[in-house]
Structures are given as structure tokens and as C-alpha cells.
Amino acid sequence: MEMLNWFIDSILLVVHVFLSFAPRLVGLTIVAASIGAGMLWVFGRTSDQERMKQVKRRVQASLLELRVFVDEPAISLRAQGRLIAANLNYLALALRPMLWMGVPIALLLIHLEAFYERAPLALAEPALVTMRMTADWIPSAPPPVLIAPSNVTILGPPVRVAASREVSWRILPYSPVSDRLLFRYNGQEVAKWLEAGDRQRYVTGRRVRSRWETILSPGETRMRSDFAEWIDVRYPSADLRIFGFHVNWLAWFLIVSMATALLLKKRLGVVL
């Protein structure tokens, strides 16, 4: 799984380098349009296009029959039955290409969060770093020691929450950072990447120990630690705006990718 995460991240980082000159919303629009075109191509190659054309013709015929025989209840009822059957048939035909695309798109969206969901920490503003300890952690024991980069200040001692086995630190970056936070405990060390500043960049999410949780938390290698389950930096949400209005990145991605597919379906000869 780590190799798969590395492969996807490597591709997206190359794309990000080419789009880094543009505002984040422009880059997201280009990525979404490209993926929408790719999804349309995959749909056309993995679906039974001839049968889908036949089903769409049956749907159109049933709709026309409903309009023509609106005053004939028996005929209208039969037309409604055929319309429902045709729609169910269409959904069954669309299932195979959706299965082909479902897992890759889900993984891609998880990785895109690093570019469009999270923003680097703001300078001169406090932020929270939290570590969840393993089940054998003793809350009364000394907490892990956090070693921050030289341009990051640790604001006070860590706070322990015994019920959730969490230890939290408040930090303050006062100049741009792209470096590691280092945690030491019982002779072991683990690290978490930290990003701060105004520049657009790749912002990794939670670093985890669980092999399966790395699917949902890509960007950094899996922790090899006997004392920590995960480490999380509370990053702010990325600010995407259109004409001054905040836009959710995932909603914009879906709108652009679907619109691209609809605009290109005739040019590529794909029945949707």
C-alpha cells in the first residue's frame, strides 16, 4: 500500500509543479477537467455502448408514449412499467464501468486532499499537534519530547488527555517551514512533516502506524513505532474562492469533472 501511495503522490507532485504558478482554484479546475475526460474515456471502453444506446431509445419511446397516451390509463401504466425497467437496465449496464472507476477515483480524491483540502499553517499563529499513544501507555509517565525546527516555537508543556490517550502541543511557526517535527520517547524516535507559510504546497495529513489506515492517510510512510498510533497537525482548510465566495474543493471537482464529461461525450462518441 505504501508503494501505491508513493506512486500516486509522485504523479500528483509532478502535476503540482507544473500548476504551481497558478492560483489553487485554477489548478484544481485543470486537474478536475483532465480527470473528467479520463473517466469518460474509461466509461466508453468498459461499458456496452450498443446496449446502452438501445436502452436509451426504449426510455425515449416510453416517455413519448406517456405524453401521447396521457388520457389512456392502461397504456400509460404499461409505459411507466417499461420506463422503470429500462432505467433499471441502464443502471445495471452502468455498474461495470463505475466499478472500474470507483476505487481509483476514491484513492485519487484522498491524495488530492493534500493539495486542495489543507493549507500550510499560517505564520505567527498557534497550531495544535496531537499524538495518540498506544494502549499500553501510562498517563502518569513522562510525555514524549517534541523537538521542533529552529523557526518553530513550542508554546508551553504538552497537555495529556488520559481518556483518549492523547498528548498535544501548541506550536508557533514564525517563518516558512517545510521540515520535520521529531518526537522522542523511551529511546525511540518518530517524525511528522510540518508545512507552514503562504506558498502553495503539498500538505500531508495524519501520519499513522496502522498499515490499513495509510490508505486514508497517504503522503508519509507508515510509522514504525511502539509508542504512537498516529500524529496529527491541525492544518487550516485551503481557501478556494470564486468571485469572492468560498467553494468546497470536492464540490468544485465533481462539478467540473462531470461538466467536462458531458461536454466531450459527443466528440468522443460515448453514450452516457
Beta strands, then each sheet from edge to edge (+ up, - down):
strand 1: 127-133
strand 2: 145-147
strand 3: 152-154
strand 4: 159-161
strand 5: 166-173
strand 6: 177-185
strand 7: 188-196
strand 8: 207-208
strand 9: 228-233
strand 10: 241-242
strand 11: 245-246
sheet 1: 3+ 5- 1+ 9- 8+
sheet 2: 2+ 6- 7+
sheet 3: 3+ 5- 4+
sheet 4: 10+ 11-
end
